[in-house]
Structure formats: C-alpha cells, structure tokens
Amino acid sequence: QVNLVESGGGLVQPGGSLRLSCSGSGIIFGFYEVRWYRQALGKQRELIAGMDRGGNRNYADSVKGRFTISRDNSENTIDLQMNSLKPEDTAVYYCNAFRQFPGADYWGRGTQVTVSS
C-alpha cells in the first residue's frame, strides 16, 4: 500500500522560510514524476512545482525563484524549500507522485502553511 505523508508546515512571518517534506512508503519516488500542489481557501488546487524522473524541474510563475523542489533518493522524500514567503502563499500543500504508464497517481493528505505577521 502506498502512503505519502507531508510534514514541515506551520505559521511563518512574511519573508520567512519553511521546508516541507513528503515521505513515501510503498513507493520509490525515483520512478515517478513528483509534484507539489497547493490549495488556498476558496480556490482551486494549483500545481506549483514539479520534477520529472530525470531531475528536470518546473515551477509556477508565482513561486519561481523562491521555491525549490528536490528529491532525496536515499531517504525517499520529496522536499519543497520555500523562501521569501508571502501571505498569498498561505494554503494547504500537497505532494503528488504520478506515473503515466502504468497509470498511478498518489497524493498525501496535505500540510497547512500560514504566512502571517
């Protein structure tokens, strides 16, 4: 059984940093495209960062230059380093592991990030 668990969320002041981590059991992240999404209250879930199996990264314009996605194959985690946080970054953050063939799409339950003074 596959299980993804996010951690590292919390309350941070504007301009601060947080590092989110997603640990996986029953799955090897290196075989998947891995992504971070977020969903703010009253808004749709949005893709903010992704990494393919080759290590190529992409980011939403809203977080480019501030957030960094990484994968630790030895620990089997997906991390999201978030710097220069803004109040508009407040959301529940979800990790996702996706594979097209054979089809697989796994999600964590999310971790709350609140940016407020």
PyMOL commands that set and color helices and strands:
alter all, ss='L'
color gray80, all
select helices_A, chain A and resi 29-31+87-89
alter helices_A, ss='H'
color red, helices_A
select strands_A, chain A and resi 3-7+10-12+18-25+33-39+46-51+57-59+67-72+77-82+91-99+104-107+111-115
alter strands_A, ss='S'
color yellow, strands_A
deselect
rebuild
show_as cartoon
